[in-house]
Amino acid sequence: MARSENKETAGPAARMAAVLAKRMRQRAGLTQEQLGARMGYSGAAVSAMETLAQPVSDEMLVKLEEVLGDGTGVFEELRELVRMEKLPQKFRGYLPIEQKALSLYLYANQVIHGLFQTERYARALINGSYPETTPERVEELVQMRMGRKALFDRRPSCMIELVLDESTLRRPFGSWEIMSEQLEYLVECAGRRNVSLFVLPLDAGLKGEYAADRGELNLVETPEHDRLVYLDVQDESLLISDPAKVTTYSQRYAKIRSQALSADASVTLIKRLAGDGR
């Protein structure tokens, strides 16, 4: 449902898309109903987009490019900008870095890492978070999270290593069916040549050393071979480039990795937990 507050919160890219769509529609001599019919939308949906009553969707931008773009690519260019505006503020600086990374070394200890979430798991997680958000915003966030998965198939490949705390494999969201599907997807991801997946067992601390007590972390190698650390805690984020600090985090990650199960043992555990679905 269109909401008046969207007119106040719409970002510059969404406003530009609305203005261009209206002007190019009028230049083509089309009514809102005629444009909507060509794109598979109602005239009311076109009106809501042009007046900013409803945020322009990624799918509508694709259709606008097909019908009004005339080979300019203008709406295609706006897609990335609109996507960035819809991201939580804390994540906007990190996402472009993640998507261009040469390698990622990740540790997650609360939930399955966002890059590895299924759509149903992500929806259950986001829908149940606090503060409560609207169904429309939930879907926006879910689709943006799914869009990050393009990194898996990017060329040149990004090498991704993920250590999951065992607790993330045992903490269900939505239903046990959703959780079993999520675990099966992790096994599928582990089969990719550019992905290495490890599980830090619940009893890791019994060995006398435990490097994972300070929470999750993300280590990034950029195309320029710089190394960065991204931390995300309680709706706050921090991007660290100081070499000395990055070295400390890298060493801590290496310790976490050394205390995890082997790749084969990790996948075996995940498969067993997937089969144990209630």
PLY file of the C-alpha trace (Angstrom):
ply
format ascii 1.0
element vertex 278
property float x
property float y
property float z
element edge 277
property int vertex1
property int vertex2
end_header
0.00 0.00 0.00
1.32 3.44 -0.91
2.19 5.57 2.11
2.48 9.37 2.22
5.67 9.19 4.28
7.48 7.72 1.26
7.31 11.17 -0.32
9.33 12.58 2.55
11.88 9.79 2.86
12.58 9.09 -0.83
16.25 9.60 -1.69
17.73 11.57 -4.59
18.02 8.54 -6.89
14.37 7.55 -6.39
13.32 11.16 -7.00
15.41 11.31 -10.17
13.85 8.07 -11.40
10.36 9.47 -10.81
11.10 12.73 -12.61
12.73 11.01 -15.60
9.95 8.44 -15.89
7.29 11.13 -15.94
9.09 13.34 -18.46
10.00 10.46 -20.77
6.45 9.09 -20.56
5.02 12.48 -21.50
7.56 12.87 -24.31
6.43 9.49 -25.66
2.82 10.67 -25.54
1.73 7.96 -23.10
-0.75 8.19 -20.27
0.03 6.53 -16.96
-2.43 3.76 -17.85
-0.81 3.19 -21.26
2.70 3.06 -19.81
1.51 0.73 -17.08
-0.08 -1.61 -19.61
3.17 -1.83 -21.58
5.15 -2.63 -18.43
2.65 -4.98 -16.82
1.59 -2.53 -14.11
-1.57 -0.59 -13.37
-1.85 3.10 -14.08
-2.18 3.61 -10.33
1.19 1.93 -9.78
2.81 4.26 -12.32
1.18 7.24 -10.63
2.42 6.10 -7.21
5.96 5.80 -8.58
5.91 9.22 -10.26
4.52 10.96 -7.18
6.86 9.06 -4.81
3.87 7.66 -2.93
5.37 4.20 -3.51
9.15 3.59 -3.78
10.22 2.57 -7.27
11.05 -1.13 -7.31
14.00 -2.79 -8.99
11.60 -4.68 -11.26
9.85 -1.45 -12.33
13.19 0.16 -13.21
13.93 -2.82 -15.47
10.60 -2.35 -17.23
11.08 1.42 -17.49
14.38 0.80 -19.25
12.73 -1.62 -21.67
9.78 0.66 -22.50
11.15 4.21 -22.11
14.93 3.84 -22.01
15.37 3.94 -25.79
18.80 2.38 -25.47
20.13 5.10 -23.15
20.60 2.79 -20.17
19.53 5.61 -17.86
17.14 3.53 -15.77
19.66 0.70 -15.62
22.20 3.14 -14.17
19.64 4.33 -11.64
18.99 0.75 -10.44
22.29 0.56 -8.53
21.82 4.02 -7.01
18.26 3.24 -5.91
19.41 -0.07 -4.41
22.06 1.75 -2.38
19.50 4.22 -1.06
17.32 1.39 0.19
20.14 -0.20 2.17
20.38 0.42 5.91
22.66 3.43 6.40
25.25 1.39 8.28
25.72 -0.99 5.34
26.01 1.45 2.46
29.75 1.96 2.74
30.53 -1.75 2.98
28.39 -3.33 0.26
30.33 -1.94 -2.75
33.57 -3.10 -1.09
32.16 -6.58 -0.50
30.93 -6.93 -4.06
34.34 -5.99 -5.53
36.43 -8.01 -3.06
39.12 -10.43 -4.21
38.67 -12.50 -1.05
36.51 -12.56 2.06
37.26 -14.21 5.39
34.12 -14.25 7.54
33.15 -15.35 11.02
29.48 -15.36 12.15
28.33 -16.34 15.62
24.71 -15.15 15.96
22.94 -16.01 12.71
23.94 -17.47 9.34
26.05 -14.88 7.50
23.90 -12.72 5.20
25.76 -13.82 2.06
24.78 -17.42 2.79
21.14 -16.98 3.82
18.24 -18.47 1.89
15.36 -16.20 1.00
12.98 -17.80 3.50
15.55 -17.73 6.31
16.34 -14.07 5.61
12.64 -13.16 5.53
11.93 -14.91 8.84
14.97 -13.27 10.42
14.24 -9.74 9.18
10.49 -9.97 9.81
11.10 -10.97 13.41
13.72 -8.32 14.20
13.29 -5.24 16.40
12.19 -2.55 15.89
9.34 -3.92 13.78
9.29 -2.86 10.16
6.65 -2.82 7.44
6.02 -5.81 5.15
7.14 -3.69 2.20
10.44 -2.85 3.88
10.97 -6.49 4.85
10.67 -7.51 1.20
13.05 -4.74 0.11
15.67 -5.90 2.59
15.22 -9.56 1.67
15.63 -8.89 -2.05
18.70 -6.73 -1.46
20.22 -9.48 0.64
19.53 -12.02 -2.09
21.11 -9.65 -4.60
24.43 -9.91 -2.76
24.69 -13.52 -3.92
25.80 -12.34 -7.36
29.24 -12.30 -5.75
29.31 -16.12 -5.78
29.26 -16.25 -9.58
31.27 -13.12 -10.32
34.25 -13.28 -12.65
37.00 -13.03 -11.64
35.98 -15.19 -8.72
35.92 -13.96 -5.15
37.43 -16.52 -2.79
35.15 -16.77 0.24
35.97 -18.49 3.52
33.28 -18.67 6.20
33.51 -19.92 9.77
30.10 -20.43 11.38
29.69 -20.90 15.08
27.80 -24.15 15.64
25.12 -22.23 17.54
24.04 -20.55 14.26
23.26 -23.99 12.84
21.05 -24.87 15.80
19.12 -21.58 16.12
16.01 -21.83 13.88
14.05 -18.94 12.42
10.51 -19.20 11.08
10.21 -22.98 11.23
12.31 -26.14 11.34
11.52 -26.63 7.66
13.06 -23.25 6.86
16.08 -24.11 8.97
16.58 -27.47 7.29
16.41 -25.75 3.90
18.99 -23.24 5.11
21.36 -25.97 6.24
20.99 -27.82 2.95
21.84 -24.59 1.15
25.02 -24.26 3.21
26.06 -27.73 2.04
25.38 -26.63 -1.54
27.50 -23.50 -1.05
30.33 -25.57 0.42
30.48 -27.46 -2.87
31.49 -24.31 -4.76
35.14 -24.13 -5.78
35.49 -20.59 -4.49
33.88 -21.27 -1.09
35.39 -22.87 2.01
33.04 -23.51 4.92
33.99 -24.40 8.48
32.11 -24.86 11.75
33.45 -23.72 15.11
32.11 -26.41 17.48
30.27 -25.56 20.68
32.95 -27.30 22.73
35.87 -25.42 21.14
36.57 -23.68 24.45
37.33 -27.00 26.15
40.66 -27.13 24.35
42.07 -24.40 26.59
42.04 -21.70 23.88
39.10 -19.79 22.43
39.64 -16.90 20.02
36.00 -16.26 19.08
34.75 -14.61 22.25
34.63 -11.07 20.79
32.01 -11.60 18.14
31.74 -11.77 14.40
34.08 -10.14 11.90
34.58 -9.70 8.17
38.03 -9.47 6.59
38.21 -8.11 3.05
40.94 -8.06 0.42
40.23 -5.31 -2.11
41.13 -5.32 -5.85
44.10 -3.12 -4.88
45.20 -5.84 -2.43
44.45 -3.66 0.58
43.03 -5.41 3.63
40.05 -4.07 5.56
37.93 -5.20 8.50
34.17 -4.64 8.73
32.34 -4.98 12.05
28.56 -4.85 12.47
27.12 -4.83 15.99
23.74 -3.62 17.32
22.88 -1.51 14.24
26.30 0.16 14.31
29.09 -0.55 11.85
32.79 0.12 11.65
35.13 -0.13 8.67
38.76 -0.46 9.77
41.77 0.17 7.53
44.52 0.82 10.08
47.20 -1.80 9.19
48.08 -2.63 12.80
44.44 -3.20 13.76
43.75 -5.18 10.58
46.72 -7.42 11.42
45.32 -8.10 14.89
41.90 -8.99 13.49
43.50 -11.16 10.80
45.48 -13.06 13.40
42.37 -13.50 15.53
40.47 -14.86 12.53
43.31 -17.27 11.81
43.04 -18.55 15.37
39.27 -18.97 15.05
39.79 -20.86 11.81
42.40 -23.13 13.41
39.97 -24.03 16.21
37.18 -24.97 13.79
36.38 -28.40 12.41
37.88 -29.46 9.10
35.94 -28.69 5.93
34.81 -32.31 5.57
33.82 -32.63 9.23
31.98 -29.31 9.06
29.88 -30.39 6.08
29.17 -33.73 7.74
27.86 -31.93 10.83
25.69 -29.58 8.77
24.21 -32.51 6.83
23.41 -34.32 10.06
21.70 -31.26 11.55
19.73 -30.73 8.34
18.48 -34.31 8.57
17.54 -33.83 12.22
14.93 -31.16 11.31
11.95 -31.39 13.63
0 1
1 2
2 3
3 4
4 5
5 6
6 7
7 8
8 9
9 10
10 11
11 12
12 13
13 14
14 15
15 16
16 17
17 18
18 19
19 20
20 21
21 22
22 23
23 24
24 25
25 26
26 27
27 28
28 29
29 30
30 31
31 32
32 33
33 34
34 35
35 36
36 37
37 38
38 39
39 40
40 41
41 42
42 43
43 44
44 45
45 46
46 47
47 48
48 49
49 50
50 51
51 52
52 53
53 54
54 55
55 56
56 57
57 58
58 59
59 60
60 61
61 62
62 63
63 64
64 65
65 66
66 67
67 68
68 69
69 70
70 71
71 72
72 73
73 74
74 75
75 76
76 77
77 78
78 79
79 80
80 81
81 82
82 83
83 84
84 85
85 86
86 87
87 88
88 89
89 90
90 91
91 92
92 93
93 94
94 95
95 96
96 97
97 98
98 99
99 100
100 101
101 102
102 103
103 104
104 105
105 106
106 107
107 108
108 109
109 110
110 111
111 112
112 113
113 114
114 115
115 116
116 117
117 118
118 119
119 120
120 121
121 122
122 123
123 124
124 125
125 126
126 127
127 128
128 129
129 130
130 131
131 132
132 133
133 134
134 135
135 136
136 137
137 138
138 139
139 140
140 141
141 142
142 143
143 144
144 145
145 146
146 147
147 148
148 149
149 150
150 151
151 152
152 153
153 154
154 155
155 156
156 157
157 158
158 159
159 160
160 161
161 162
162 163
163 164
164 165
165 166
166 167
167 168
168 169
169 170
170 171
171 172
172 173
173 174
174 175
175 176
176 177
177 178
178 179
179 180
180 181
181 182
182 183
183 184
184 185
185 186
186 187
187 188
188 189
189 190
190 191
191 192
192 193
193 194
194 195
195 196
196 197
197 198
198 199
199 200
200 201
201 202
202 203
203 204
204 205
205 206
206 207
207 208
208 209
209 210
210 211
211 212
212 213
213 214
214 215
215 216
216 217
217 218
218 219
219 220
220 221
221 222
222 223
223 224
224 225
225 226
226 227
227 228
228 229
229 230
230 231
231 232
232 233
233 234
234 235
235 236
236 237
237 238
238 239
239 240
240 241
241 242
242 243
243 244
244 245
245 246
246 247
247 248
248 249
249 250
250 251
251 252
252 253
253 254
254 255
255 256
256 257
257 258
258 259
259 260
260 261
261 262
262 263
263 264
264 265
265 266
266 267
267 268
268 269
269 270
270 271
271 272
272 273
273 274
274 275
275 276
276 277
